[in-house]
Amino acid sequence: MEDFYKEYILDHYRNPRNFGELEAPDATAEDLNPLCGDRIRFDLRIDGDGRVSDVKFSGKGCAISQASASMLSESLKGEKLEDVARLSQDVVLENVGIGISPARMKCAMLGLKVVKSAALGEIATWPDEVPVAPSRAVNDTSR
């Protein structure tokens, strides 16, 4: 079964879903994993009911960071923005389907951190880091 998940991760890495950038997104955030340099950006379009109507992600990095962002992007359409902001690590771990070593955990969670930042309108923090200024997250649902 673990081989299936490894192939699934590689498929999402080689053929990422929802890859690209939205023109004039309602909410966007970009961040990086300071340990390895992986970078991810999420753009969200929000409908009048406060739900994600479109999502795109872009970035560069290892197979785990890019594949987990791709998998996460598939589950966001139709979700309320406040629910996106409350997503837990369990969602990513279930998507990936295999055990993630402590050294690779930030790689796997980068997409989640970034999409939560977009939903919150400020940069979300890792559990072990000091909060930073919200200079790279934009959440404009007033359109």
C-alpha positions in Angstrom: 0.0 0.0 0.0 2.9 2.4 0.7 4.1 2.0 -2.8 0.7 3.2 -4.1 1.0 6.3 -2.0 4.6 6.9 -3.2 3.3 6.7 -6.8 0.4 9.0 -5.9 2.8 11.6 -4.5 5.0 11.4 -7.6 2.0 11.7 -9.8 0.9 14.9 -8.1 4.5 16.2 -8.2 4.9 15.5 -11.9 1.3 16.5 -12.9 0.2 19.0 -10.2 -3.5 19.8 -10.1 -4.6 23.5 -10.1 -1.1 24.7 -10.8 -0.7 28.3 -11.9 -1.8 31.7 -10.7 -5.2 33.4 -10.7 -5.6 36.8 -12.3 -6.8 39.2 -9.6 -7.3 36.7 -6.7 -9.4 37.6 -3.7 -7.0 36.1 -1.3 -3.3 35.2 -1.9 -0.3 34.2 0.2 3.2 33.0 -0.5 5.8 31.6 1.9 8.8 29.3 2.0 10.2 26.6 4.2 13.3 28.2 5.8 15.0 24.9 6.2 15.1 23.9 2.6 13.9 26.8 0.4 10.7 25.2 -0.9 8.3 28.0 -1.9 4.5 27.9 -2.4 1.9 30.5 -3.4 -1.8 30.0 -3.1 -4.4 32.2 -4.9 -8.1 31.9 -4.0 -11.2 33.3 -5.7 -14.0 33.7 -3.2 -17.7 33.8 -4.3 -20.5 35.9 -2.8 -21.2 33.3 -0.2 -17.7 33.3 1.2 -16.7 30.0 -0.5 -13.7 29.1 -2.5 -14.8 29.1 -6.2 -11.4 28.7 -7.7 -7.9 27.9 -6.5 -4.4 27.9 -8.0 -1.0 27.2 -6.4 2.5 27.7 -7.7 6.0 27.2 -6.4 9.1 25.1 -6.5 10.4 22.6 -4.1 10.7 18.9 -3.2 8.1 16.3 -4.2 6.5 16.3 -0.8 5.9 20.0 -0.6 4.6 20.3 -4.2 2.5 17.1 -4.1 0.9 17.9 -0.8 0.0 21.4 -2.1 -1.5 19.9 -5.2 -3.6 17.4 -3.2 -4.7 20.1 -0.8 -5.8 22.3 -3.7 -8.2 19.6 -4.9 -10.1 19.7 -1.7 -10.6 23.5 -1.4 -13.2 24.3 -4.0 -16.6 24.9 -2.3 -15.1 25.3 1.1 -16.0 28.3 3.2 -13.0 30.7 3.8 -13.3 30.3 7.6 -13.2 26.5 7.2 -10.0 26.8 5.1 -8.5 28.9 7.9 -9.2 26.1 10.4 -7.9 23.2 8.4 -5.7 20.8 10.4 -2.5 19.0 9.7 -4.6 15.8 9.6 -6.0 16.8 6.2 -2.5 16.9 4.7 -1.4 13.7 6.4 -4.4 11.8 5.2 -3.8 13.1 1.7 -0.2 12.1 1.6 -1.1 8.7 3.1 2.4 7.7 4.3 4.3 8.5 7.4 6.2 11.8 7.2 9.5 12.0 9.1 10.0 15.0 11.4 12.6 16.4 9.0 10.1 16.4 6.1 7.0 17.6 8.1 7.5 21.3 7.2 7.8 20.3 3.6 4.5 18.5 3.8 2.8 21.3 5.8 4.0 24.3 3.7 0.9 24.3 1.4 -1.4 24.2 4.4 0.4 27.0 6.1 0.2 29.1 3.0 -3.5 28.5 2.2 -4.4 29.2 5.8 -2.4 32.5 5.5 -4.4 33.4 2.4 -7.7 32.6 4.2 -6.7 34.5 7.3 -5.3 37.5 5.5 -2.0 37.3 7.5 0.9 35.0 7.5 0.2 31.9 9.7 3.1 30.7 11.8 4.7 27.4 12.3 4.1 26.1 15.8 7.7 26.7 16.7 8.3 30.2 15.2 7.7 33.8 16.1 4.9 35.5 14.2 6.0 37.7 11.3 4.4 40.8 9.8 1.5 40.1 7.4 3.3 41.6 4.4 2.8 38.8 1.9 -0.8 37.7 2.5 -3.7 39.6 0.9 -7.3 38.8 1.6 -9.7 41.1 -0.3 -13.2 39.7 -0.2 -14.8 43.1 -0.7 -15.1 42.5 -4.4 
